[in-house]
Amino acid sequence: MRQSLSTIFNIDPLEIPITANPGEPPKLPKGMGNISLSHCKDAILIAWHEHKIGIDIERIDREFNHEKLAKKYFCCSSQENNIEQIKKHIILNKWCAIEAATKWNHGKLSEDIKEWEYFVDKNKLVHKKKNLSLKHTQINFHKWIISLAYEETAYNIPHIICCSNKF
């Protein structure tokens, strides 16, 4: 992370003042922007922006019980009543977006997952209890799905720093 951020700030990687306390997201000092970190079994993703950002990455071919997940967390709207018709990729997209929003909010997925509403057609996420509204961008890249969550303002979609030796 320091190596990647050193390219933005043009300083030695060891001089990047990251605070990374256990159980908390990594932080930069005031004035250096905001970072979000995500990983899966074969990728690490770092997002940086001057404004608050949340990011998540998942493998597109990730094995999980999407029907059980859908039934437990996501089947509250009339359009999602039939579990059997819900496709695995739709649940993975929703999960990834909500995890990015939870990171933006510095929340806990186990507490917040049912509070987030996911509007794929509007690229929007809404936290019902906290009355938060975030923009959402999701892309497929190689064998991963990447979700970004950020405030609904006029600034551009955040930059993604991505380093890897293999694809």
Number of C-alpha atoms within 10 A of each C-alpha: 17 14 14 16 20 15 12 11 12 9 13 12 15 10 11 19 12 15 12 11 9 7 6 11 15 15 16 14 11 8 7 17 14 19 23 22 19 18 14 13 8 12 17 17 19 21 23 22 18 14 13 18 25 29 31 28 27 23 19 17 12 14 8 10 10 19 18 11 16 24 14 11 13 21 17 13 7 7 8 14 14 12 15 11 9 16 12 19 14 13 18 21 22 21 23 21 32 30 26 29 35 23 24 22 19 13 15 11 17 8 9 17 18 17 16 24 18 21 14 15 6 9 14 20 25 18 20 13 10 10 9 14 18 21 18 25 18 19 12 14 11 9 14 17 20 22 24 28 30 26 20 13 9 6 10 8 16 17 11 13 15 11 13 9 4 6 7
